[in-house]
Amino acid sequence: MPKQATAPPFADDEIVVCLDGFASYPNIVVAKGTRLRASSEAVRRNPDLFCRDGLTAMEMQNLLEQRRPRREPEQHVPIMREEVELRPEDSMLCVKGVRGRHQDGDAHLAPPMHVIPAGSHVTKDHPLVKLFPDSFVPVVPAGLNRTNAVLALTDRYEYRRNADGMLIPEDDAVLRQTYGDHHRFLIHYAGTWISRSDPDVAANPSRYQLLS
């Protein structure tokens, strides 16, 4: 909405000086220091941006700051919340990526993006932990602490035998093609804490790291 014309605080035949350059409705452009008659439309619509001729530059600047006070800078407020590093004791490790859902019917083009990729850490009370319990494991299993645990640097698997003493075969064709004919049983994931008394810690120390 255009600014309504107002009566200037000057006599119509006075010469006034523009305190600060501006542009306003309708197609009015005035440079700082321009001298106009007070009866002009630019002055009548924007009287606070003009002063009587004859003032010093300092007086004009002071008058402008009185009429248009400078805006003090505001304290910056971050838009995004700063991430707080999770304590291992309070974390869950994502061992199987959790994907979102397609909303536009394009599921045939590609799988939906991961909401939480494998290897990520989330809090124990994260909503997706309850929705996808098979996708998460605690970083610190119950009973372990920094004095009696080490950090696993690699996943650990083992082969097991059936009642006849034969290695249990792998039924999954893809896994069999990748890892061999026998089923691998997962013992623990890389990134989780393992008891120092576990025999594999002494047998393969390079696979573990002491906790500080």
N, C-alpha and C positions, 0 to 999 in steps of 0.2 A: 504494500500500500504506500503511495507516494507521501512524502512528508508535507504537511500542510504549511502554507505560507504564514509567517507570523510577523508582526510589526517589529522592526528593528529598534534597538535602543538608541538610535541615532536620528538626527534630522535628515530629511530626504536629500538635502543638497550637500551633506557632509561627504568628505572623501575618507574612506576607511581602507585599512590594510589587512590582507589575509594573513592570519597567524600561522596557518598550516595548510599545505595543499590538500585538496579534496576533490571528489567527484560525487555528484548527487543528481537526483531526478529534477527536471527532465533534461538529460544531456548537458549538465552543467559541470564544467571542469575548470578549476581555478588553482593556479600555482601559488606557492608560498611567496608572500611579498607583493602580490598583485594589488594594485590600487583601483578601487571601484567607488562609484557613488552609492550611498546607503540605500537609494531607492531601487537599485538593481535587484533582479529576481534572486541572484545568487546570494546576496546579503540578506534579503528578506527571508529566505528559506533557511539560512544557516548563520544567524546573527552571532552565535557564540564563537564562530571561527574568524571574526573580524574585530578590529580595534580602531580607535581613532588614529588618524595619521599624526606623526610627531613623536611617538614613543620610541625609546631606545630599543636595541635588539634584546638587551637583558630584560627590560620591562615587558616586552612582547612575549618573551619566553616564560617569564613568571606568570603572566596572565593566562597563557595557554595551559600551563600546568595546573593552575587553579581551576580552570574550567574543564579540563580533561586530565584528571590526575593519572599519573602513571600506575599501571597495574603491577602490584608486587608479584614477583615469581612465586608460584605455589610449590610446596614440597612434592617431589615426584612420588607417585604411588604406582608401583608395578602393576601391570595388567594381569600378569600371570603369577600365581603363587610360587615362591621359590621352593624348589624341591629340597626336602630334608633327607639326608642319607639314612637309610634304614639300618638298624642294628641287625646283624645276622640272627640273633636270638628272636627277633620280631618278624623275620622274613619267611616268605614261601618262595621256592624256586619253581618257575614254570618249566616243566620238562616236555610238554607237548603244546605247541602254539595254539592259542585260542583265537579262532577266526570270527569275524563279524558276519553279517548276513546281507545278501543283495536285496536292495529295496526296489530295483528297477527292472527286474526280470532278465538280467544279463548273466545269470549264473552259468549259462552255457559257454560264455566267453572265457571266463577265468575264475578260479576260486576267489572268494572274498578275501580282503586284506586281513592280516593278523591284527587283532586288537591288542593282544599281548604275545609277543614272539617268544619262542623257546629260549631259555637262558635269562629271561628277565626276572627281577625280584619284585614282589608285591607284599603288602602287609598281610598279616594273617586274617584280618577281618575284611579283606577286599571282597566285594560282592561276587566276582567271578570265581573266587576260590570255592564258594559254596555251590555255585552253579556247575562248575567243572572240576570236581574233586580229583578226578583221575589225571588232571593236567598239572597238578601241583604237589610238591613234597616239601616238608619243612627243611630249612637250611640246617637247623640244629635239632636233631632228634631228641626226644625226652631223655633226661639223665646225663646229657653231655654238657660240658662247659669248657672254658679255655684251658683249664688245667688238665683235663683228661681226654682231650680230643685233638685231632689234626684235620686239616682241610684236604679233601680229595681233589686231586688235579685232573683225574681222568675218570671216565665211567668204568665200572668194574663188572665183569660178567664171569659166570662159571658154567661148566657143563656138569650135568647130573646123570646118574644111571638109574635105570628102572629096576624092578624087583629081580629081573633076570641078569642084572649086572651089565646090561647093554646101555650105551649112551643113548639118551632120549633123542629121537629124530626130530628134525624141524619139519613141521607140516606146512608152513607158509612158503610158497614157491619163490616169492621175491626174496625173503630172508635167506632161504636155502641157496639161491643163486648168488647172494651177496656175501654170506658168512659161512656157508658150508652146510653139510648134511645134518649137523647136530644142533639141537635147540640151545640157545644161550639164555641163561637165567640172570637177570639183572640183580646185582648185589647192592650197588649204590651209584649215585650220579656224581659227576664232577661238580664241584661247587658246594657240596654238602660236607658236614662235619662227621668224622668217623672216630670211633673209640681208638685210643692209642694202643689198647691191648689187642686189637684185631690182628691176627697172625699175618695178614697181608701187609700191614704197615712195616713190620720187621723184614718181611721177605722182599718187598719192593718199595724201599724208602723213597725212591725218586718219584713215585706217584702221589706223594703226600707232602704237605707243607705244615710246619709248625705254626701255631697261632700265637700272635704277639699280644 
